[in-house]
Amino acid sequence: MKYKDLKYFIENKMKMEHIYQPVMIKTLLESDNKSSAEDIAKAFLERDQSQIDYYKYITNTMPGRVLRKHDIVGFKDGIYSLNVENLEDGQRKDLIQLCNNKLKEYEEKHGKSIWEHRARDAKPISGSLRYDVLARAKGRCEACGILAEQRALDVDHIIPRNKGGKTELNNLQALCYKCNSEKRDRDNTDFKAWKKKFEERDRSCMLCKLEGSSKENNLLAFTVDDAYPVTKFHTLVCPRRHVKSFFDLVPAEKNHCLELIERIKTKLIEKDKTISGFNVGVNDGIDAGQTVMHCHFHLIPRRKGDVDDPTGGMRNVIAGKGSYLKS
């Protein structure tokens, strides 16, 4: 390729979904046309403001706080200063070497584990998956609610990878760098115990028995056709774990159930053009009408004219309460 060919590509043919292509070409040009993947990755990192914001937060809350407490450093107007006077060149080099020794000692002792809280999956989160997570969160941290414009957002594994969590939409959430750094890969939940809990089944439960024959499912949930459908294509979405109440589901189970509700809804609309609405609900407890003691969501397709007056929808579970709009 000649100069004019590369210039034409950059000016006319380069279709960008991110900064990566021009940064990579620029890095190669600046290093005599050859560069390692690591050096190119560092060039991306230099332009990633979310990473800079993250380490600014680390600087101020971790080493900055501790070193200020010991009066090793000072901080004023956003600038750190080392509280030491009149260092000679030899003394400065000696102190730098002591720091290098401390670094080497710690890295040899702990290895790669010191970066596990920032490590990405062996298979990185794709740009499209990251977009889906951030779009679902509507640009807000799903823990504290702060906007992305106020604090950079990370894509976090709800169940950490080192505890068996997978890189899939239902196990990802948008967290600001502050909430993510505080969460790290810790949780109050005993994940070893929960791994067994997710495998809990009841041999006498009708829905547990149907799990294996489900055509639509994901890691923590599955669907079955309702045995006594209210309307055509009435579907039940169930957590795999045998659990009675919706309120006993953990967030990951709720996410997986909602993903299946969305998936089935989309397929039903494509399959049946007469569907014009849905009722989605859970009967929780005997007095709320629950007859099968395995939590499940009802996804009930609705069609124009399937009842004389649909006003009130699910409010009609108690007779007369659906007509609240009428005088």
C-alpha positions as CSV (number, residue, x, y, z in Angstrom):
1,M,0.0,0.0,0.0
2,K,1.2,3.5,-0.8
3,Y,0.8,6.8,1.0
4,K,-2.1,7.9,-1.2
5,D,-3.9,4.6,-0.7
6,L,-3.7,4.8,3.1
7,K,-4.7,8.5,3.0
8,Y,-7.7,7.7,0.8
9,F,-8.7,4.9,3.3
10,I,-8.5,7.2,6.3
11,E,-10.3,10.1,4.6
12,N,-13.0,8.2,2.7
13,K,-13.4,4.5,3.6
14,M,-12.8,4.4,7.3
15,K,-16.2,3.6,9.0
16,M,-15.8,4.2,12.7
17,E,-17.9,2.7,15.6
18,H,-15.2,3.9,18.1
19,I,-11.8,5.6,18.2
20,Y,-9.9,2.3,17.7
21,Q,-9.0,2.4,14.0
22,P,-7.4,5.9,13.8
23,V,-5.7,5.3,17.2
24,M,-4.2,2.0,16.0
25,I,-3.0,3.5,12.7
26,K,-1.6,6.6,14.4
27,T,0.3,4.4,16.9
28,L,1.8,2.3,14.2
29,L,2.8,5.4,12.2
30,E,4.5,6.9,15.3
31,S,6.5,3.7,15.9
32,D,7.9,3.2,12.4
33,N,4.9,1.0,11.2
34,K,5.4,-1.7,13.9
35,S,3.9,-2.0,17.4
36,S,2.8,-4.7,19.8
37,A,-0.8,-5.3,20.7
38,E,0.1,-4.2,24.3
39,D,1.4,-0.8,23.0
40,I,-1.7,-0.3,20.9
41,A,-3.9,-1.2,23.9
42,K,-2.0,1.4,26.0
43,A,-2.7,4.0,23.3
44,F,-6.5,3.2,23.6
45,L,-6.1,3.5,27.4
46,E,-4.6,7.0,27.2
47,R,-7.8,8.2,25.6
48,D,-10.2,6.4,27.9
49,Q,-11.5,9.0,30.3
50,S,-13.4,6.5,32.3
51,Q,-10.2,4.7,33.2
52,I,-8.5,8.0,34.1
53,D,-11.5,8.9,36.3
54,Y,-11.4,5.5,38.0
55,Y,-7.7,5.9,38.9
56,K,-8.2,9.5,40.0
57,Y,-10.8,8.1,42.4
58,I,-8.3,5.4,43.6
59,T,-5.6,8.0,44.0
60,N,-7.7,10.3,46.2
61,T,-9.4,7.6,48.3
62,M,-6.7,5.0,48.8
63,P,-3.0,6.0,48.7
64,G,-3.7,9.7,48.8
65,R,-5.8,9.4,51.9
66,V,-3.3,7.1,53.7
67,L,-0.2,9.2,52.8
68,R,-1.9,12.4,53.8
69,K,-2.8,10.8,57.1
70,H,0.9,10.0,57.7
71,D,1.9,13.5,56.4
72,I,3.9,12.0,53.6
73,V,2.1,14.0,50.9
74,G,0.2,17.3,50.8
75,F,-2.8,18.1,48.6
76,K,-3.9,21.5,47.4
77,D,-5.9,22.7,44.3
78,G,-5.8,19.2,42.8
79,I,-2.0,18.9,43.1
80,Y,-0.2,16.4,45.3
81,S,3.2,17.3,46.7
82,L,5.8,15.1,48.6
83,N,6.5,16.5,52.0
84,V,10.3,16.2,51.9
85,E,12.9,18.9,51.6
86,N,16.3,19.4,50.0
87,L,16.7,15.9,48.4
88,E,20.1,15.4,46.7
89,D,20.1,13.4,43.4
90,G,21.6,10.4,45.1
91,Q,19.0,10.4,47.9
92,R,16.2,10.7,45.3
93,K,17.6,7.7,43.3
94,D,17.9,5.8,46.6
95,L,14.3,6.4,47.5
96,I,13.1,5.5,44.0
97,Q,15.0,2.2,44.2
98,L,13.4,1.5,47.6
99,C,10.0,2.0,46.0
100,N,11.0,-0.3,43.2
101,N,12.0,-3.0,45.7
102,K,8.7,-2.7,47.5
103,L,6.9,-3.1,44.2
104,K,8.9,-6.1,43.1
105,E,8.4,-7.8,46.5
106,Y,4.6,-7.3,46.5
107,E,4.2,-8.4,42.8
108,E,6.3,-11.5,43.4
109,K,4.2,-12.4,46.4
110,H,0.7,-11.7,45.0
111,G,1.2,-12.1,41.3
112,K,-1.7,-11.2,39.0
113,S,-4.2,-11.4,41.8
114,I,-3.5,-7.7,42.6
115,W,-5.4,-6.7,39.5
116,E,-8.3,-9.2,39.7
117,H,-10.7,-6.5,40.7
118,R,-10.1,-4.7,37.3
119,A,-9.5,-7.9,35.2
120,R,-11.8,-8.4,32.3
121,D,-13.1,-11.7,31.1
122,A,-10.8,-13.9,29.1
123,K,-13.2,-13.1,26.3
124,P,-13.7,-9.3,26.5
125,I,-17.2,-7.8,26.7
126,S,-18.1,-7.0,23.1
127,G,-19.0,-3.4,22.1
128,S,-22.6,-4.5,21.3
129,L,-23.1,-6.2,24.6
130,R,-21.6,-3.3,26.5
131,Y,-24.0,-1.0,24.6
132,D,-27.0,-3.2,25.5
133,V,-26.1,-3.1,29.2
134,L,-25.7,0.7,29.2
135,A,-28.9,1.2,27.1
136,R,-30.9,-1.0,29.5
137,A,-29.6,1.1,32.4
138,K,-30.7,4.3,30.6
139,G,-27.3,5.9,31.3
140,R,-27.5,5.5,35.1
141,C,-25.5,3.5,37.6
142,E,-27.8,0.6,38.7
143,A,-26.5,0.8,42.3
144,C,-26.6,4.5,43.2
145,G,-28.5,5.9,40.2
146,I,-25.9,8.6,39.2
147,L,-25.9,9.7,35.6
148,A,-23.1,8.6,33.2
149,E,-22.4,12.3,32.6
150,Q,-21.6,12.8,36.3
151,R,-19.5,9.7,36.8
152,A,-18.2,7.2,34.2
153,L,-20.0,3.9,34.0
154,D,-18.4,0.4,34.0
155,V,-20.0,-2.8,32.9
156,D,-19.9,-5.2,35.9
157,H,-20.6,-8.9,36.4
158,I,-23.4,-9.3,38.9
159,I,-22.1,-12.8,39.8
160,P,-18.3,-12.3,39.5
161,R,-16.5,-14.4,37.0
162,N,-14.3,-16.0,39.7
163,K,-17.5,-17.3,41.3
164,G,-19.0,-18.8,38.1
165,G,-20.7,-15.7,36.6
166,K,-20.9,-15.6,32.8
167,T,-20.4,-12.8,30.4
168,E,-24.0,-12.5,29.2
169,L,-26.6,-9.8,29.3
170,N,-28.5,-11.2,32.3
171,N,-25.4,-11.3,34.5
172,L,-24.2,-7.8,33.6
173,Q,-25.0,-4.4,35.1
174,A,-24.0,-0.8,34.7
175,L,-22.1,0.5,37.7
176,C,-20.3,3.8,38.1
177,Y,-16.6,3.5,38.8
178,K,-17.1,4.3,42.5
179,C,-19.8,1.6,43.1
180,N,-17.8,-0.9,41.0
181,S,-14.6,-0.3,42.8
182,E,-16.3,-0.7,46.2
183,K,-18.1,-3.9,45.1
184,R,-15.1,-5.4,43.4
185,D,-15.6,-9.2,43.3
186,R,-16.9,-9.4,46.8
187,D,-20.5,-10.0,48.0
188,N,-22.1,-10.8,51.3
189,T,-23.6,-13.8,49.6
190,D,-21.9,-17.2,50.1
191,F,-21.7,-18.1,46.5
192,K,-20.6,-21.7,47.2
193,A,-23.9,-22.2,49.1
194,W,-25.8,-20.3,46.4
195,K,-24.4,-22.5,43.7
196,K,-26.1,-25.5,45.4
197,K,-29.2,-23.4,46.0
198,F,-29.6,-22.7,42.2
199,E,-29.6,-26.5,41.7
200,E,-32.5,-27.0,44.2
201,R,-35.5,-28.9,42.7
202,D,-38.6,-30.5,44.1
203,R,-39.4,-33.9,42.6
204,S,-43.1,-33.4,43.4
205,C,-43.3,-30.0,41.7
206,M,-45.1,-30.0,38.4
207,L,-42.9,-27.1,37.1
208,C,-39.7,-28.6,38.2
209,K,-40.6,-31.8,36.3
210,L,-41.2,-29.7,33.1
211,E,-37.9,-27.9,33.2
212,G,-36.1,-30.5,31.1
213,S,-38.6,-30.3,28.3
214,S,-38.6,-26.5,28.0
215,K,-37.9,-25.2,24.5
216,E,-37.0,-21.6,25.6
217,N,-34.6,-21.2,28.5
218,N,-31.4,-19.5,29.8
219,L,-29.0,-20.1,32.7
220,L,-31.5,-19.5,35.5
221,A,-35.0,-19.7,34.0
222,F,-37.2,-21.6,31.6
223,T,-40.6,-21.4,29.9
224,V,-43.6,-23.7,29.5
225,D,-47.0,-23.4,27.9
226,D,-49.7,-22.9,30.4
227,A,-51.7,-26.1,30.8
228,Y,-55.0,-24.1,31.2
229,P,-54.3,-21.1,28.9
230,V,-56.4,-17.9,29.4
231,T,-55.6,-17.0,25.8
232,K,-53.8,-18.7,23.0
233,F,-50.0,-18.8,23.6
234,H,-50.4,-18.1,27.3
235,T,-46.8,-18.8,28.6
236,L,-45.3,-19.4,32.0
237,V,-41.8,-18.1,32.8
238,C,-40.2,-19.9,35.7
239,P,-36.9,-19.7,37.7
240,R,-35.1,-23.0,37.5
241,R,-34.6,-23.0,41.3
242,H,-37.6,-24.4,43.2
243,V,-38.7,-21.3,45.1
244,K,-42.2,-20.4,46.1
245,S,-42.3,-16.6,46.2
246,F,-41.3,-13.9,43.7
247,F,-39.9,-12.0,46.7
248,D,-37.4,-14.8,47.4
249,L,-35.8,-14.5,43.9
250,V,-32.3,-13.0,43.8
251,P,-31.6,-10.2,41.3
252,A,-29.9,-12.5,38.8
253,E,-33.0,-14.8,38.7
254,K,-35.3,-11.9,38.1
255,N,-33.1,-10.7,35.3
256,H,-33.1,-14.1,33.6
257,C,-36.9,-14.3,34.0
258,L,-37.4,-10.9,32.5
259,E,-35.1,-11.7,29.6
260,L,-37.3,-14.7,28.7
261,I,-40.5,-12.6,29.0
262,E,-39.0,-10.1,26.6
263,R,-37.8,-12.9,24.3
264,I,-41.2,-14.8,24.2
265,K,-43.1,-11.5,23.8
266,T,-41.0,-10.6,20.7
267,K,-41.5,-14.1,19.2
268,L,-45.2,-14.2,19.8
269,I,-45.8,-10.8,18.2
270,E,-43.8,-12.0,15.1
271,K,-45.8,-15.3,15.1
272,D,-49.3,-13.9,15.7
273,K,-50.1,-10.5,14.2
274,T,-53.5,-10.4,16.1
275,I,-51.7,-9.9,19.4
276,S,-52.1,-6.3,20.5
277,G,-51.2,-6.4,24.1
278,F,-50.1,-8.5,27.1
279,N,-50.9,-9.1,30.7
280,V,-47.8,-9.9,32.7
281,G,-48.2,-10.9,36.3
282,V,-47.3,-13.1,39.3
283,N,-49.7,-14.8,41.8
284,D,-47.8,-14.7,45.1
285,G,-49.4,-16.6,47.9
286,I,-52.5,-18.7,48.3
287,D,-54.7,-15.7,49.0
288,A,-53.4,-14.1,45.8
289,G,-54.5,-17.1,43.8
290,Q,-51.3,-19.1,43.6
291,T,-52.0,-22.8,43.1
292,V,-48.6,-24.1,42.0
293,M,-46.0,-23.4,44.7
294,H,-43.2,-22.7,42.3
295,C,-42.8,-19.0,41.5
296,H,-43.8,-18.3,37.9
297,F,-44.7,-15.3,35.7
298,H,-47.8,-15.4,33.5
299,L,-47.3,-13.9,30.0
300,I,-50.8,-13.6,28.6
301,P,-51.3,-12.4,25.0
302,R,-54.3,-10.1,24.5
303,R,-56.2,-9.4,21.3
304,K,-58.7,-6.7,20.4
305,G,-62.2,-7.9,21.4
306,D,-61.1,-10.9,23.4
307,V,-63.3,-9.4,26.2
308,D,-66.1,-6.9,26.0
309,D,-64.3,-4.3,28.2
310,P,-60.6,-4.8,29.0
311,T,-60.5,-1.7,31.2
312,G,-58.5,-2.2,34.4
313,G,-56.6,-5.3,33.1
314,M,-55.2,-7.1,36.1
315,R,-57.3,-5.1,38.5
316,N,-60.1,-7.4,37.6
317,V,-58.6,-10.1,39.8
318,I,-61.0,-8.7,42.3
319,A,-64.5,-8.4,40.9
320,G,-65.6,-4.8,40.2
321,K,-62.2,-3.2,40.8
322,G,-61.4,-3.0,37.1
323,S,-63.9,-0.3,36.3
324,Y,-62.3,2.5,38.4
325,L,-62.3,4.9,35.4
326,K,-66.1,4.8,35.2
327,S,-68.3,7.1,37.2
